[in-house]
Amino acid sequence: MITKETFQRYNRQILIPEIGIQGQTKIQAAKVLVVGAGGLGCPVLQYLAAAGVGTIGIIDFDTVALHNLHRQLLHKEESIGCAKVTSALEHLKSLNSNPHYNIYQAALSTDNIMPIVGAYDIIVDGSDNFATRYLVNDTCVALGKPLVYGSILNFEGQMAVFNQAGSKNLRDLFPQPPDAEAVPDCDSNGVVGTLPGIIGTMMAQETIKMIVGMPVLRNELLLFQTRNWRLQKINF
């Protein structure tokens, strides 16, 4: 239901022909799970909450550390040592109290992932390790859930939409996870603080487009290199 207050709050996106009242109603009815409340998860969560997504799930086992603060903007100095899901929830409620928020302070595993993922319409993966990415992907395939995927390193980010309306999944692109020790990561190689904001916002954009029924990336891996501003799409 779109009330007068709802229209006033979201009217700038309601005015977009591709969204309108019908699209905003879909946004408010949507249930989205965000895996990770870190670099990618923070901007995804902020923009989904601001857009009025009706139910937002947040899962993360970690606590806020000082080195997180240059890129994970849901958290603040006073949050150091607190659970990321709790810190994120506090900020999101102050941004928009209308969505229903579910928090899970846990690491996803084969023991808990099915009921958690099964409760949502769309899964957004902002995790930072291959074990979780493949676990999330395989569960989405098993349950028929669309997955918005992203990753970041240094100046470069990647994004794709998997398992959406019959599209391919992560294993069609990369059949097996690489050896974790052979793959560079942010802990060892760093990341520019603005990069997760850029890629995370793009992930939120695809999620909102999917909710309202607009076309999204299909069997395409988007590579965005911000050092020299190069955008590339790879079909798979």
N, C-alpha and C positions, 0 to 999 in steps of 0.2 A: 504494500500500500504506500502510495506517495502522498505524504501529508504536506501541508503548507511549509512547515519547517524543513522537511526533507527537500522540497523543491528549492527553497532558499539556499540550503547548504550545498546542494549538488547541481545547481542550475547551469553552471558553466559546462558541465559535461552532458547534462540532459539536453542542452541546446544543440549538441552535435547530432546530425541526422542519423548516424549509424548507432547512436545510443538511445536518445530519447527517453520517454517515460518507461517504455517496455524494457529497454536495456537497463535502466537504473533499477527497475524491479527485479530483473535477473541478478544484478550485482548484489542487491540486498538479500536475495535468497541463496546466494552461492556459499559453498563451504570450501575453504582453501586451507591446505596444510602447508606450512613453510618449514622445511627441514634446515635447521641451523639459524641461530640468532646472532650471526657474526657478520663478516664483511658484506656478503651478498644478501643475507637474510634481513639485515637492518633496513636497507632501502626498499626491499620488496615489501616488508611489513608496513613500513611507513606509508607507502603509496596505496597499498591495498586497504589499509585502515582509512586513509583519507578519502578514498573513492567510495567507501561505504560497504565493503564486502561484509555480508551478514554474519558469517562465522569464520573465524581465523584461528587455526591451530598453530602452535609454536612448539617445536621440540628441539631441545639442546641440553646436553649433559653438563656443559662447561660453566665456569664462573668467569666474571669480568676481571681482566688483568690490565695493567697500565699500558702494555704494548698494543692492546686492542683499540685504544681510544682515538688513534689518528685516522681510523677508517670505519669504526663501528659506532655510528652516531646516535643510536638509540641509548647508548650507555654514557655515563658521566663519571667524573672522578669519585663521587660519593658512592658509586656502584661497585667499585673495585672490591673483589672478594665475594660479591653477591652472585647468585645464580643468574645467568644471562636471560633465562625465560622470565624471571621475576622483574629484572631491570627493564626488559623490553616491554613487559605488560604495563608497568607503571607509566612509561613514556607514552605508549599507544593509547591508554585510557585518557591521558591528558590531551591527546590529539583528537581522539574521537571516542566518546563513551558509548556510542550506539552499537557497534558490532559486539557479538558474543565471542569472547576470547577463551580458548582452551590452552592451557600450558602443560607441557610434559617435560619434567626435568629428568631426562633419561637419554641414554644412547640407544638408537634403534638397533634391534637385533632380530634374529629369527624368532625369538620368543615373544616379542611384543609388536612387531611391525604390522601384522595382518589386521588386527582390530583398529589400530590407529589410522592407518592409511585407508582402511575400508569405510571410515566414517566421513570421508571428504570427497568432494567432486573433482578437485584438481590438486595435484601435488606440485610444489615448487621446491626444487632441490638446490639449496645453497650450501651443501656440505663441502668439506675440504679434503676428503680422502676417498680413494677408489673403492674401498670395501663398502662404505655407506652408499656411494653412488650406484654401484651395481646391485646392492641389496634393494635399494629404493626402486631402481628400474625394473628388476625382476618381479618385485611385488606389484608394481603398477601394471605390468603385463599380465600377471596372474589374475588381478582383480579388474582389469579393463579400465584403469584410471589414466587419464592424460598426465604427462609429466613435463614441466618446464625446467630445463637444465641450464646451468651456467657454471663457468669456472674462470678463474683469474690468476695471473702471474705477471709480475713486473709491470709492463705497460700494455699487456694484451689480455683480452677476454674472449670467451667463447659462449655461445648460446644456441640452444636448439629446443624444439618441441618434439617430444617423443610420444608414441602410442596414442595419438589423438585421431579419432575417427578413422582408424585403420592404418595410420601412418607407421613408419618403422620405429624401432626403439634403439637404445644405446648399443645393444649387442650387434645390431645390424651395421653400426658404424665402427665399433671397436668390439669384436667378438669376445675378447678376454681382457681382464684388467692387466695393465702392465706391472712389472715388478716395481713395488713401491719405492725401493731403494734407488731405482734407476730413473725415477721421474722427479724433476725439480718441483719444489713446493714453496709456498710463501714463507714458511718458517726459516728455510735455508737461503732463499733467493730474493725475498722481499716482494712488496707490492706497493705501488703508488697509492696513497690514501684516497684519491678521487676515483680510481678505477672501479672498485666495487660499487660506488655510487652510480657510475655510468651503466655498468652491466646489470646491476640489480634493478635499476629503473627500467631498463629495457625488458628484463624478465617480468616485472610487474605489468608493463605495457602489453606484452603478449598474453599474460593471464587475463587482464581485463578484456582484451579483444576476444579471447576465447569464450569468456563468460557471456558476452553479449552476442556471440554468433558471427563475429567477423573472421575472415581468413587469417590464419597464422602461419608461421614457418612450417613447411611440410617437407620432410626428408631433406632438410637443408641444415648445415652447420654454419653458423654465422661467426666469422672471425673478425674481431675489431681490434686493430692495433693503434694505440693512441700516441705512440711516439711520433709517428709521421702521418697519423690520421688515415689509415688504410682500412677499408672495409671489404671483406671478401665473403662470398657464399660458396660453400662446397656442397654439391648434391651427393646424396648417398642412397 
